[in-house]
Structures are given as structure tokens and as C-alpha cells.
Amino acid sequence: MVLLNSLELDYGKKLVDFELLDTITGKIVSSKDLNKELAVIAFICNHCPYVVKIIDEFSKLARSCKDSSKAQFIAISANDPDYREEDSPQNMKIFAEKHQFSFPYLFDESQDVARAYGAVCTPDIFVYKKISTDYKLVYHARFEDLAKAIDDLQNQDTVSFENLPSAGCSIKWRA
């Protein structure tokens, strides 16, 4: 296991469109389904110890944000399930149920969405704010500061603290 930090990204960059399979419902979820002021897009996987460490708190935060209408959460796994069977769509559904996900858990089989976002590790968390008609990147950093970032972004277009890069296991790319 190697600790990897996420890339520095362009704040203000427009959210990348996607249509991916939700492993929980079996339905396609699209970026066009986003309907709250904030969108949290988290690249995670089932086996990464960094994800396992935060997943229950992440799920709890997502439920509280859903209940308060603060933010809409979407989790995406781009890991190659041939590398780790634990990251297969079937196991993603089991993982989501175990950790009480109240949000879609999408499978990026082609890994094109992860590449388009610039995701490199799990967890890798992106927060977009609806500005005019587009969602723009306003936060890309660690889970530990996510709740504070969401609170800040309810009242302003930036966070009031320095973003530290996401850190975790590398995404398992197809050969």
C-alpha cells in the first residue's frame, strides 16, 4: 500500500458530465441528475484502507447533508475489478449496503470518468458548486475537512482554509 496525493486541479473547472451504472439500484445515474447547490463527487473503492477508515463517517455526513438539503453525494469506483475482486460491481453493492449509503455508488468500468476528473487515489473528493447554470470545482481535498468545506460553501464560493490534497491508495488502472 502506497500513500498517494491527489493532483492540484483548476478551481472553477466545470463538472465533467457522466452516465454510469449505480451498483445499488442497477440504474444509470447521470451528472444531469444533480439538483442541489453542492455536488460531492468521491472516488472510492471497497478495499482501500484509507477509504475503509473514513467510509462510515462519509456515509453519515452524506445522510445528514441529504436530510438538510445541503449537498448531493455521489461515489464512484474506477478500480479495475480484475485487480481486486472486492471492487467488482456485485461487491460494491454489498459494501454500499453494509455502510448504509444514501447516495449512488457508480461503477466507472472504462475509467474514462476518473481520468476526466483527474482522480488518482481513493478517496479522492471533489466538491462542485452550482454557479449560474454550471457546477464549478470549489474544493478538492481530504475527507477530514469536507464537512467544514460544505458549511463554508453554503455561504461563499470558496473555503476559508487551505485545501490539503486528497491522500490514499492509487486507483487500480486497467493495463
Summary of the structure (lengths in Angstrom):
residues: 175
radius of gyration: 14.7
end to end distance: 18.7
largest distance: 43.6
contacts: 554
relative contact order: 0.26
helix: 31%
strand: 27%
